[in-house]
Amino acid sequence: LGWSREETEQIRAPVGIFPKARDAHTLALSVLAEVAAVRLRQEDSCLPPSS
């Protein structure tokens, strides 16, 4: 499909799956929350240890 193995290994699935995600709005919010959580984990891993 044109993507490298490294790129396809970064895909997370299932995304936005929880019982209340029955419409586009809740699914979109769930996906956005997942993206935000991943970004926060990446930022936290870049911080020096606190003393």
N, C-alpha and C positions, 0 to 999 in steps of 0.2 A: 503493500500500500504506500510505500514511499517513506516510511519511518524506520529509524534504526532500532535495533534490539533494546538499546539503552532507553530510548524514548518510550517504547511500548511497555517496558517494565515499570515505568513511572505511573502508568494508568491504574487508578484505583476503582474497584468495582465490588459490589454495587454501590452507587453513589445516590444519596438522597433517599435511601430506603428506610422508612420507619412507618408504622401503621397510620399515622395521621397525614402522611404526604399523599393525599389523594387528588390534589389539583396542581396546576402549574405554579401557583404562588407559593405553596408550601414546599414543593419540590425545589423551586429556585432558591428559596431561603435556606433549605437544607444543604444544597450544593454550595452556596455562598459561605455558610458556616463551616463546611468542611475545608474550603479553600483558605478561609481565615485561620482556622486551627493549624493547618499545615504551615502557613507562613509564620505564625507565632512560634511554632516549634523550631522552625529554621532560624528565626531571629534569636530565640533563647539559646540555641546551640552556639551562636556566634559571640555571645557575651562572655566576658572573663568571669571566673568564679568570684562570688562575693565573699568578703572576709568578715 
